[in-house]
Amino acid sequence: MTDIRVLVVEDEPIASAAHAAYVGRLDGFTLAGTAPDGQSALRMLTEFAAAGSPVELVLLDMNLPDLHGLDIARRMRSAGHFADIIAITAVRELTIVRNAVSIGVVQYLIKPFTFATFADKLESYRQFREQLAAPGAGSSKMGASQSDVDQAFASLRAPSELPLPKGLAPSTLEAVRDFIRQQPGAVSATEVMTALGMSRVTARRYLEYLADAGTVSRTARYGAPGRPENEYRWSRV
């Protein structure tokens, strides 16, 4: 599958550069360009399409100098631009969120965020596309099966969207996630405890949460005396 071409639409130069750099760090994505406002974004979408290299994903800020993100999304659809949209914004009003969903925004990422959170969102989106592009054995000549569709939409869920159990902190969760992501192999709760300076029980709670969310895989580690210890490996690739 070819890389997904991405347009970053963001008026703050530092944020725009950061999001563009984030895209460049992810496998399966290529930065098509950056736009500082809505009119520039719409023009670039038209130019890329005319050149035969259409944008497939727009990372869209909701508050831009000339147009609101929802207006840009509507104008995109009216102009025949069907790139998927991930809203990247500080806007938290539920009315805006509902309207964004109604016009086809597939993900909603609230500022500020870390690279790990950004990567989770885009990798979930990539899995969504890949699953729709390659239906499983349950599909037929008529199209994807119900299972194919369910699995594709399930891939859009990110751990950050699941309820965080009482006693777990988002910042610590990010630290644990970043640590596992950087490891070449599986790690145990003991190893996370040592690396991040927390108790083994606390480390295990975070690891079990990530395992239940599907961010890491969980298997039993044998070879040491006593009961086997679970080990956890980054799986959102």
N, C-alpha and C positions, 0 to 999 in steps of 0.2 A: 504494500500500500504506500502510495507517495505521501510525502510530507504535507501536512495541513497548512495552507497559507493563511497567515494571521495579520489582521490590521489592528493596530493599537490606536484608539481614539481617546486622547487625554490632553487637556489644556495645560496642565502643570508640567513644565519641562523636566523636572527631576523625576517625577512619577512616571512620565512617559518613557524616559530613558531607562528607568528601573524595570518597567514592565517589558520593554523591548529586550532588555538584557535577559530577563527571566525566560522569555520565549526562546531566546537563543541557547539557553542551557538545557532545554528539553528535547529529547529525541522525538522525532515524529512531527515536529512543527518547524515552520520556516517563517521568519518575519517578512511580510510583504511590504510593510511601511508603517509610518506613524502619521497621524493627523491631529492638528491642534484644536479643531472645531468641527462642527457638524457638516457645514458646507464643504469643507475640504475632504471630509470622509466620504460624502456622497459622490463628489467628483472623482476621487481616487477609485472608488468601487466601480464606477462607470469606465474609467480608463483601463483598469486592470481587466475587466470583462471584455472590453473591445480588443485588447491585446491578446486575448486567448489564455490569460492566466488569472482567472477570477479568484477573489478572496473567498475563503470557505468559513472563516471564523473571525468575528469582530469582537474585540475586547473594548467594551463601550462604557465610558464614563457617563453618568446621568446628568451631571451639571456642567454644561459647556457654555462658552461665552455667547454663542449665537442661537443654539437650539437645545431643547431638553432632549435627553437620551431617548425618551419614549417617542418624541416627534421624529427623531432620526430613524428609529426602527420602523415607524409607520411609512416614512418616505422611502426607505429601502425597499419595503415590500411593494409599494405602489410603483416603484421604478423597475421592479422585476429582479431585485437583488435578494437572493434567498440564502445568503450566508447566515450561519447560526450566530447567535449573540450571547456572550457572557457579559453581564453587567458588572462593572468594577467601580464601586462608588461608596461614598460615605452615607448616602441616603438610606434611611432605615424605615421610612413611613410604610406601613403595611398596604396603604392604598397604591403607592408606587410599585411595591413588590407585586401586588395582584395584577396591576395593569401590565407590568413587564412580562409576567407569565402569560397573560392573555394574548400578547402579540408575538410570542415565540421566543422569549429569552429562556435559554436552556439552563443557565446557571446564574447565581447571584452571589458575588464575592464582595464582602463589606470591608472597606478600608478601616484601619490599617491591617495589614496581614503580612505573614512571613513568606519566604520563598516556598517552604514546605506546603503551606496551605494553597498557594497559587498552583504549585505542581500537582497537588491532589486534584484540584478542580479540573485542570487541563487534561490530566491523565485519565480521569473519569470520563471526560468528554471524548477523548480518543478511543477509549474502550467502547463507548456507546456507538461511535461511528463504525468501528471495526466489527462489532457484533451485528449491526444492521447490514453491513456490506457482505458479511459471510454468514448467512443463517445456518443453523445447525441441522442435525439429522431430522428434526421434526418438521422442517419446512417442505414445501412442495412447489410445483410449477405455478401454483396460484399465489405464492409469496411466502413470507415468513410465518411460522407457526406462532400460537399464543405464547409458548414458552420462549421463543426467540425474542419476541417483542418485550415480554416481561423482563428477561435478563438484560436486554439493552437498556431499558429505562432504569432498572435497578443499578446499573453501573454509574448513573449520574449522581447517585447518592454519595456523599463524602462523609467521613467520620465526624467532621465538624458540624454536620447537620443532625447527628444523632444526639439524644439527650446525654449530657455528661453527668455521671453519677455523683452524688453528694460526696464531697471531700476531694474530688479531683479538680485540679486547676488547669485552665486552658494553656497557660504559659508553660507549665510543667509537662503537659501532654505534648506540646510542640517540641520541647527539649528531648523527650523520650523518642518521639517520632523521628526527629532529625538524627539522633544518635543511631537508631536502627538503620535508617536509610543509608548512612555512611559506612556501614559495616559490610565487608565482603561476604560474610557468612552469617549463620544464625547466632543469636545471643541468648543468654539465660537471664532470669531476674537477678541473680547474683552479680552478673557482669554489668547490668544496668545500674544496680545499686552502687557498685564500686565506682563506675564512671561518673555518675551524676550526683553521688553523695546523698542518697536517700535510703530508707530502710528497705529490706528485701520485700516485706509485705506491700509497701507502697509501690515499689517497682512492679511487682506482680500484678497489682490492680490496674496500673496503666497498660501493661502488656496484654492483660486479658481483655481490657476494653478495646484495644486496637485489633486484637484477634477477632473479637466478636463483630467488629465493624468491617472486617475483611481487609484491613490495611496491612496486617502481617499474617503470615501463616504460622500455625502452632503445631509442633510435633514433640514427641517424647524423646528425651536425650538419655541414652543408656550408657553404661560403662563405669559409672561411679558407684561406690557402695551405698546401700540404702535405697530409698524409693527413687524412681526415675524423675528427673527434673524436666519440665517443659522448656523448649527452646523456641525462639521466635525469629522469623526471617521476613524481611521486607518483601511484600508481594504485589504492591501496586506498581507494576512495571508494564 
